[in-house]
Amino acid sequence: MASKGAKSKPRAPQQTFEEVNYLRRLADQGTRVRVRLADNQEFSGVIEFFDAGFIRLTREDGPNLFLYKHDIKYLYEDPEPEL
């Protein structure tokens, strides 16, 4: 039981504002990523460009895509390209 004078941990922030730094690192290093959209479609490629509203995904197996950020469920670094 916590005493009256005990301080609780501060709440974690809802936004860290690190998205730009992360996307810039992925683009600069040419890191392969996999993107899952809200409708569960998945695409993989390299982020070539991004801004506040979309990312440009450069792919080898198809045309380059402009993906709106509000349509992206999540993205992650793809450790192994598909063969």
SVG drawing of the C-alpha trace seen along z (x, -y; Angstrom):
<svg xmlns="http://www.w3.org/2000/svg" viewBox="-9 -17 32 34">
<polyline fill="none" stroke="black" stroke-width="0.4" points="0.0,0.0 1.4,-3.4 1.7,-6.0 0.2,-9.4 3.5,-11.1 4.7,-8.6 5.1,-10.0 3.9,-8.0 5.8,-7.6 5.2,-10.3 3.0,-9.2 4.7,-8.3 4.1,-10.8 1.6,-10.0 4.0,-11.3 7.8,-11.2 8.2,-13.1 10.9,-10.7 9.0,-9.6 10.9,-12.0 14.3,-10.9 13.4,-7.2 12.2,-7.6 15.2,-9.8 17.5,-7.1 15.7,-4.4 15.8,-6.5 19.5,-7.5 20.7,-4.0 18.5,-2.4 17.0,0.0 14.5,2.4 11.1,2.1 7.8,3.9 4.6,1.7 1.2,3.1 -1.8,0.9 -5.1,0.6 -6.7,3.0 -3.9,5.6 -2.1,5.3 1.7,5.6 4.4,4.0 8.2,4.1 10.9,1.8 13.1,-1.1 11.8,-4.5 13.1,-7.0 11.2,-10.1 8.7,-11.1 6.9,-14.2 4.1,-14.9 1.4,-13.1 3.0,-10.2 6.0,-8.0 7.4,-7.0 8.3,-3.3 10.7,-2.2 10.3,1.4 12.2,3.8 9.3,6.1 6.8,3.5 6.1,-0.2 7.1,-2.7 4.3,-3.6 3.2,-6.7 1.5,-5.6 -0.5,-8.0 0.5,-7.8 -3.1,-7.7 -3.5,-4.4 -0.4,-2.7 -1.2,-0.4 2.5,0.2 5.9,0.6 9.0,2.4 12.5,3.1 12.5,6.2 15.4,8.4 15.3,10.6 14.0,9.7 11.6,12.1 13.0,14.4"/>
</svg>
